[in-house]
Amino acid sequence: VLLTIGYFTIDELGDFQVVVRPLIAYLTMLFVFPVYRYILPELAQCLRSGQHQQIQQIRRWFFKLSLTISVGLLIVLLMFSDEIVGFVFPDTYANAAPILLHFALFFGFMMLNAFQVAYIKAHGLFLQSLMIRLLGVATLLIMFYLLRLFTDNVVAVILALGCGYLTMFIASSIIERKLLKQHALNEPE
């Protein structure tokens, strides 16, 4: 929101505030927050009791769920974003449809990153999870200003946000992979 206030028109800000931001909030509440509420405690319990196979099953299930939801969202928005925005909102917000479509491109990374950060937190690595978030914010800002060199479109905000989540996904994947290797080495044969 702060980036849209300073650099875009009031109409673009309206598109973002009225259409895009609520969708991001709703999808986050439905598919990201429950990871911390329900999956994180389960992961921590499994780690304490050494149930690494159970963690792998949860991980596979969540990755499949994330893929299904993000691909489904992308397909629905590819086919019907204009119609959905037109049905739910007045015509003045029609320009928000492409912004939603760009958001759908990275929503899966939001979900996967939530799982990975929960896995990292379950190991007690809270500083690493904080550093991943700070890296995401820094990437968002850097990418926004780089994208502004090439476009004056409000989609730059969403693309920068997507780059931030992609960077967090990559960073958390690296830490997650190290933790998985550590557990594989410690498993009795």
Backbone bond lengths (Angstrom), bond angles and torsions (degrees), N, CA, C in turn:
res aa  C-N    CA-C-N  psi(-1)  N-CA   C-N-CA  omega(-1)  CA-C   N-CA-C  phi
1 V - - - 1.450 - - 1.523 109.89 -
2 L 1.325 116.85 -44.08 1.464 119.68 -179.67 1.518 111.51 -61.28
3 L 1.321 116.70 -36.00 1.462 119.40 178.78 1.519 111.25 -70.78
4 T 1.325 117.69 -33.76 1.465 119.30 -179.75 1.518 111.52 -74.68
5 I 1.321 118.02 -31.39 1.469 121.03 -178.55 1.525 111.03 -63.11
6 G 1.314 116.03 -44.86 1.457 119.70 -173.50 1.504 115.91 -80.75
7 Y 1.328 117.91 -19.55 1.451 118.95 -169.13 1.529 115.84 -123.05
8 F 1.333 117.19 -9.38 1.449 118.11 -173.93 1.522 110.98 -127.90
9 T 1.327 115.50 168.54 1.465 120.79 -177.37 1.524 110.42 -72.26
10 I 1.312 115.13 167.50 1.457 120.59 179.10 1.533 110.56 -65.48
11 D 1.331 117.74 -32.03 1.465 120.77 177.01 1.529 111.47 -66.80
12 E 1.333 116.20 -42.72 1.463 119.94 177.85 1.522 110.94 -65.76
13 L 1.315 115.53 -38.41 1.463 119.93 175.95 1.522 109.99 -63.01
14 G 1.323 117.11 -40.83 1.462 121.56 177.32 1.519 111.86 -62.28
15 D 1.344 116.60 -44.40 1.466 119.97 176.92 1.522 110.72 -56.93
16 F 1.302 115.19 -43.97 1.460 120.18 -177.73 1.528 110.98 -68.32
17 Q 1.329 116.53 -48.09 1.464 121.29 -175.67 1.528 112.91 -69.69
18 V 1.315 117.60 -40.21 1.459 120.97 -173.20 1.524 112.21 -86.61
19 V 1.317 118.18 -36.14 1.465 120.71 -173.65 1.529 111.93 -106.01
20 V 1.317 117.11 -56.23 1.463 121.23 -170.26 1.529 111.94 -72.98
21 R 1.287 116.53 -49.94 1.472 119.94 -176.28 1.528 112.49 -59.51
22 P 1.334 119.84 -45.32 1.474 118.04 177.47 1.531 113.24 -62.59
23 L 1.338 117.85 -37.94 1.457 119.27 178.52 1.524 110.60 -64.03
24 I 1.329 116.75 -43.25 1.460 119.85 176.82 1.522 109.74 -59.87
25 A 1.329 116.96 -44.28 1.464 120.88 -179.68 1.530 111.34 -63.12
26 Y 1.329 117.78 -45.62 1.470 120.70 -179.07 1.525 111.57 -63.07
27 L 1.311 116.93 -47.13 1.461 119.92 -179.28 1.529 111.49 -65.98
28 T 1.319 116.43 -35.41 1.461 120.42 176.47 1.526 110.18 -65.40
29 M 1.327 116.60 -44.89 1.466 119.93 178.82 1.528 111.36 -63.38
30 L 1.315 118.05 -36.87 1.457 121.43 -177.87 1.531 113.58 -76.54
31 F 1.332 117.15 -39.20 1.453 119.38 -167.90 1.528 115.86 -121.56
32 V 1.329 118.99 -13.01 1.464 120.50 -178.58 1.525 110.73 -107.63
33 F 1.322 118.69 -51.63 1.465 120.79 -179.38 1.526 113.56 -57.33
34 P 1.352 119.30 -39.19 1.473 118.50 178.35 1.524 114.24 -60.01
35 V 1.324 117.14 -23.23 1.465 119.70 176.95 1.523 109.24 -59.99
36 Y 1.319 117.18 -45.54 1.458 120.68 -178.43 1.526 111.40 -74.86
37 R 1.305 117.36 -30.23 1.460 121.34 -177.65 1.524 112.51 -78.96
38 Y 1.337 117.27 -38.75 1.457 120.48 -173.19 1.531 114.32 -114.64
39 I 1.308 117.15 -42.35 1.464 119.51 -174.86 1.526 111.72 -79.76
40 L 1.325 118.48 -40.22 1.468 120.57 179.46 1.524 112.18 -56.09
41 P 1.338 120.15 -49.22 1.475 118.17 178.07 1.530 112.91 -61.37
42 E 1.322 116.34 -36.37 1.471 120.14 178.23 1.530 110.70 -65.41
43 L 1.327 116.46 -42.24 1.467 120.05 178.08 1.528 110.99 -63.34
44 A 1.321 116.50 -42.93 1.470 120.35 179.60 1.524 110.75 -62.29
45 Q 1.340 116.87 -42.50 1.466 121.09 178.63 1.529 110.75 -63.66
46 C 1.316 116.73 -43.33 1.463 120.60 178.58 1.527 111.44 -63.52
47 L 1.314 116.78 -39.09 1.471 119.94 177.87 1.520 111.39 -64.48
48 R 1.333 116.18 -43.56 1.473 120.01 179.85 1.521 111.55 -61.21
49 S 1.317 116.21 -36.63 1.466 119.10 -177.56 1.533 112.74 -96.04
50 G 1.333 116.94 6.05 1.454 121.17 175.56 1.526 114.56 70.39
51 Q 1.309 117.50 25.58 1.463 121.86 -178.88 1.535 110.84 -89.87
52 H 1.312 116.37 68.82 1.465 121.00 -175.78 1.523 112.38 -70.79
53 Q 1.327 117.31 -29.03 1.461 119.46 175.67 1.526 110.56 -66.17
54 Q 1.328 116.90 -38.25 1.470 121.12 177.09 1.524 110.05 -63.00
55 I 1.327 117.11 -40.52 1.468 121.20 177.64 1.527 109.72 -62.08
56 Q 1.327 117.02 -41.66 1.466 120.51 178.42 1.521 111.01 -62.37
57 Q 1.333 117.04 -39.12 1.463 120.35 178.82 1.528 110.75 -66.31
58 I 1.329 116.52 -42.44 1.466 120.68 177.76 1.524 109.38 -62.72
59 R 1.318 115.74 -43.10 1.463 121.33 -179.39 1.537 110.89 -60.84
60 R 1.334 116.42 -48.91 1.471 120.08 178.76 1.527 111.20 -59.96
61 W 1.337 116.03 -45.23 1.458 120.50 179.37 1.529 110.71 -59.71
62 F 1.338 116.99 -45.47 1.457 119.66 -177.50 1.520 111.34 -69.13
63 F 1.326 118.22 -36.85 1.460 119.92 178.00 1.528 110.48 -65.36
64 K 1.336 117.21 -40.16 1.467 120.07 176.49 1.528 110.62 -64.28
65 L 1.327 116.93 -43.31 1.461 121.70 178.17 1.525 110.46 -60.39
66 S 1.318 116.81 -45.60 1.469 121.56 179.92 1.521 111.05 -61.45
67 L 1.308 116.09 -44.10 1.473 120.21 179.47 1.522 110.62 -63.56
68 T 1.319 116.44 -44.53 1.464 120.81 -179.93 1.525 111.41 -61.55
69 I 1.323 116.38 -47.53 1.470 120.55 -177.85 1.521 110.98 -67.45
70 S 1.328 117.41 -46.12 1.467 119.22 -176.33 1.527 112.10 -69.18
71 V 1.331 117.64 -39.38 1.466 119.65 177.13 1.528 109.77 -67.88
72 G 1.331 116.53 -41.43 1.466 120.03 177.03 1.515 112.03 -59.88
73 L 1.325 116.52 -45.46 1.466 121.11 178.06 1.524 110.60 -61.16
74 L 1.317 116.47 -44.58 1.463 120.49 -179.77 1.533 111.05 -62.25
75 I 1.313 117.12 -44.74 1.471 120.25 -179.80 1.522 110.82 -64.05
76 V 1.333 116.57 -46.06 1.473 120.11 179.69 1.519 110.44 -59.88
77 L 1.340 116.90 -44.89 1.464 119.15 -178.55 1.526 112.41 -73.17
78 L 1.326 117.58 -31.57 1.466 119.63 175.40 1.525 110.40 -62.53
79 M 1.304 115.25 -40.92 1.461 119.68 -175.13 1.530 113.39 -86.36
80 F 1.334 117.18 -33.92 1.457 118.86 -168.12 1.528 115.33 -132.39
81 S 1.326 119.68 15.48 1.470 119.32 -175.93 1.525 111.98 -59.91
82 D 1.318 117.38 -42.48 1.469 119.76 178.92 1.526 111.26 -62.87
83 E 1.318 115.89 -43.28 1.463 120.17 -179.32 1.528 111.91 -66.55
84 I 1.331 116.40 -41.28 1.469 120.27 -179.81 1.518 110.36 -63.65
85 V 1.331 116.11 -48.77 1.467 119.43 179.32 1.527 110.04 -62.43
86 G 1.329 117.26 -41.45 1.458 121.13 179.21 1.518 113.28 -64.95
87 F 1.321 117.08 -33.71 1.459 121.26 -179.40 1.535 112.05 -76.29
88 V 1.327 116.20 -40.65 1.466 120.71 -173.79 1.528 112.26 -86.40
89 F 1.326 117.35 -33.58 1.460 121.17 -172.61 1.529 110.91 -120.58
90 P 1.337 116.22 159.29 1.476 119.37 175.30 1.533 110.95 -63.16
91 D 1.321 115.61 162.94 1.472 121.77 -177.78 1.524 113.47 -57.77
92 T 1.319 117.50 -24.51 1.469 120.43 -178.19 1.534 111.99 -64.24
93 Y 1.342 117.00 -16.96 1.471 120.29 -178.62 1.523 112.68 -102.58
94 A 1.313 117.93 14.74 1.469 121.74 -177.17 1.528 112.24 -60.19
95 N 1.335 117.51 -29.19 1.470 120.26 -178.91 1.523 113.43 -71.87
96 A 1.323 117.90 -5.70 1.462 120.97 179.79 1.525 112.39 -78.94
97 A 1.324 117.94 -18.23 1.467 121.22 -176.64 1.534 113.05 -56.72
98 P 1.336 120.17 -46.73 1.469 118.82 178.68 1.530 112.80 -64.74
99 I 1.312 116.76 -30.04 1.470 119.69 178.52 1.523 109.31 -66.41
100 L 1.332 116.60 -41.90 1.462 120.51 177.61 1.519 111.20 -61.82
101 L 1.304 116.20 -40.10 1.458 120.69 179.64 1.526 110.88 -61.52
102 H 1.309 116.95 -42.16 1.465 120.07 177.89 1.527 111.21 -66.47
103 F 1.323 116.68 -35.68 1.458 120.28 176.55 1.529 110.48 -61.51
104 A 1.314 116.79 -39.92 1.473 120.99 -178.50 1.521 111.48 -62.08
105 L 1.319 117.33 -26.38 1.464 120.73 -179.16 1.525 112.71 -63.56
106 F 1.320 117.98 -29.69 1.462 118.83 -176.11 1.525 114.48 -117.04
107 F 1.328 118.19 5.15 1.455 119.11 -178.34 1.528 112.23 -60.67
108 G 1.310 117.78 -35.82 1.469 120.77 177.12 1.514 112.21 -58.56
109 F 1.338 116.48 -37.78 1.465 119.28 178.13 1.526 111.11 -66.15
110 M 1.335 116.92 -33.05 1.464 119.79 175.85 1.526 110.17 -61.51
111 M 1.327 115.81 -46.47 1.462 119.70 -178.60 1.525 111.61 -66.21
112 L 1.320 116.84 -47.81 1.459 120.51 -178.50 1.522 111.65 -63.76
113 N 1.319 115.82 -38.95 1.456 119.27 178.22 1.523 111.07 -64.04
114 A 1.315 117.28 -36.91 1.464 120.31 177.96 1.525 110.30 -60.92
115 F 1.326 116.93 -43.86 1.461 119.86 178.22 1.520 110.85 -63.18
116 Q 1.325 116.48 -46.30 1.462 119.70 -177.11 1.530 111.54 -64.29
117 V 1.315 117.00 -40.88 1.465 119.86 178.26 1.534 109.85 -66.44
118 A 1.328 117.39 -37.19 1.467 120.04 175.96 1.528 110.31 -62.98
119 Y 1.306 117.64 -40.94 1.465 122.14 177.72 1.529 110.33 -63.15
120 I 1.310 115.92 -42.45 1.465 120.70 178.55 1.529 110.19 -65.20
121 K 1.324 117.04 -43.69 1.465 120.90 178.14 1.526 111.62 -64.95
122 A 1.313 117.32 -34.79 1.465 120.94 178.67 1.528 110.87 -61.61
123 H 1.312 116.34 -24.61 1.468 121.57 175.70 1.530 111.89 -85.35
124 G 1.321 117.61 -0.75 1.457 121.20 -179.55 1.522 113.14 82.25
125 L 1.311 117.87 15.26 1.464 121.88 -177.25 1.535 109.71 -94.36
126 F 1.320 115.58 65.14 1.457 120.86 -175.71 1.525 111.93 -71.04
127 L 1.322 117.67 -34.94 1.465 120.13 178.06 1.529 110.58 -64.00
128 Q 1.324 117.45 -41.57 1.460 120.55 178.35 1.526 110.69 -63.75
129 S 1.316 117.41 -39.93 1.463 118.79 178.95 1.527 110.79 -66.81
130 L 1.322 117.20 -35.81 1.466 120.66 175.62 1.531 110.52 -65.35
131 M 1.316 116.72 -41.89 1.463 120.26 179.49 1.532 111.11 -64.49
132 I 1.320 117.16 -35.87 1.462 120.59 176.59 1.524 109.47 -62.37
133 R 1.325 117.49 -44.41 1.475 121.31 179.10 1.531 111.20 -63.51
134 L 1.322 116.59 -43.11 1.470 119.92 179.05 1.530 111.08 -64.43
135 L 1.322 116.53 -37.83 1.464 120.45 175.65 1.527 110.54 -61.63
136 G 1.321 116.34 -40.31 1.465 120.67 177.79 1.520 112.56 -63.08
137 V 1.331 116.44 -42.59 1.473 120.64 178.92 1.532 110.01 -65.52
138 A 1.333 116.56 -43.95 1.469 120.00 178.83 1.527 110.72 -61.83
139 T 1.322 117.02 -42.16 1.469 121.06 178.22 1.517 110.69 -62.76
140 L 1.340 116.62 -43.62 1.461 121.12 177.63 1.524 110.45 -54.64
141 L 1.316 117.49 -49.95 1.467 120.96 -177.55 1.523 112.14 -66.30
142 I 1.317 116.37 -45.10 1.469 120.31 -179.75 1.522 110.64 -62.37
143 M 1.323 115.74 -46.92 1.470 119.45 -178.12 1.528 111.39 -67.11
144 F 1.325 117.17 -35.81 1.462 118.93 178.41 1.525 110.11 -60.43
145 Y 1.329 116.65 -47.89 1.461 118.88 -177.62 1.529 111.70 -70.62
146 L 1.336 117.93 -30.54 1.465 119.70 174.26 1.534 110.85 -69.24
147 L 1.313 116.72 -43.57 1.465 119.99 178.99 1.527 111.63 -65.40
148 R 1.314 117.33 -32.25 1.465 121.01 178.39 1.525 111.44 -63.53
149 L 1.331 117.55 -23.33 1.460 120.40 176.54 1.528 111.23 -68.00
150 F 1.352 116.92 -24.70 1.454 121.92 -175.00 1.522 113.98 -106.89
151 T 1.331 117.70 -21.32 1.458 119.59 -176.52 1.524 111.22 -150.38
152 D 1.312 114.99 149.69 1.462 120.92 173.99 1.523 110.38 -104.68
153 N 1.324 116.59 14.34 1.459 121.90 -176.77 1.530 110.13 -82.87
154 V 1.333 116.08 144.22 1.463 121.80 179.99 1.531 111.67 -66.27
155 V 1.312 117.66 -16.45 1.466 121.23 176.05 1.529 110.53 -59.76
156 A 1.329 117.32 -23.41 1.464 121.20 178.05 1.525 111.37 -56.57
157 V 1.328 117.46 -34.81 1.466 120.73 179.21 1.526 109.93 -64.96
158 I 1.327 116.56 -46.02 1.460 120.90 -178.88 1.528 110.62 -67.73
159 L 1.322 117.42 -41.22 1.465 119.86 178.00 1.523 111.07 -64.03
160 A 1.323 117.25 -39.59 1.467 120.69 177.01 1.524 110.28 -64.69
161 L 1.328 116.77 -40.75 1.463 120.94 176.61 1.525 110.01 -61.91
162 G 1.322 116.06 -43.15 1.463 120.58 177.14 1.516 112.15 -60.98
163 C 1.321 117.02 -41.35 1.467 120.79 177.22 1.527 110.93 -63.35
164 G 1.321 116.06 -37.80 1.465 120.34 176.81 1.516 111.38 -62.19
165 Y 1.336 116.75 -45.22 1.458 119.80 178.82 1.525 112.17 -68.83
166 L 1.318 117.19 -35.93 1.464 120.26 176.51 1.532 110.23 -63.47
167 T 1.316 117.08 -43.15 1.465 121.14 178.27 1.525 111.09 -63.00
168 M 1.346 116.32 -42.40 1.466 119.29 177.75 1.526 110.34 -64.21
169 F 1.330 117.10 -38.20 1.459 120.88 178.29 1.532 110.39 -62.35
170 I 1.311 116.91 -44.04 1.467 120.73 179.75 1.525 110.61 -64.00
171 A 1.334 116.53 -46.81 1.470 120.37 -179.20 1.529 111.15 -63.66
172 S 1.326 116.74 -43.88 1.464 118.58 -179.77 1.533 111.10 -70.25
173 S 1.336 117.64 -29.74 1.471 120.51 176.04 1.515 110.99 -64.07
174 I 1.317 116.32 -38.76 1.471 120.67 179.40 1.521 110.02 -64.12
175 I 1.320 116.79 -47.52 1.470 120.27 179.96 1.527 110.28 -66.46
176 E 1.334 116.86 -42.61 1.461 120.44 178.90 1.530 110.68 -59.62
177 R 1.315 117.03 -44.59 1.466 121.14 -179.74 1.533 110.93 -61.58
178 K 1.337 116.96 -40.37 1.474 119.91 177.39 1.529 110.84 -62.66
179 L 1.338 116.16 -41.71 1.461 119.71 179.35 1.529 111.08 -66.37
180 L 1.326 117.14 -40.40 1.463 120.34 178.24 1.527 111.41 -64.35
181 K 1.328 116.94 -40.67 1.467 120.45 176.93 1.520 110.95 -64.56
182 Q 1.319 116.36 -39.70 1.463 121.51 178.83 1.534 110.06 -60.80
183 H 1.316 117.01 -42.78 1.458 120.59 179.19 1.532 110.90 -69.13
184 A 1.318 117.63 -36.33 1.471 120.88 179.01 1.524 110.40 -64.67
185 L 1.335 117.00 -37.20 1.471 120.79 179.11 1.523 111.16 -70.76
186 N 1.320 117.06 -32.52 1.470 120.90 -177.18 1.525 113.67 -85.35
187 E 1.343 117.83 -9.68 1.459 120.90 -178.87 1.523 110.35 -71.76
188 P 1.319 116.77 135.53 1.483 118.43 174.83 1.521 110.48 -70.99
189 E 1.308 116.18 147.49 1.467 120.17 -177.50 1.461 112.46 -85.86
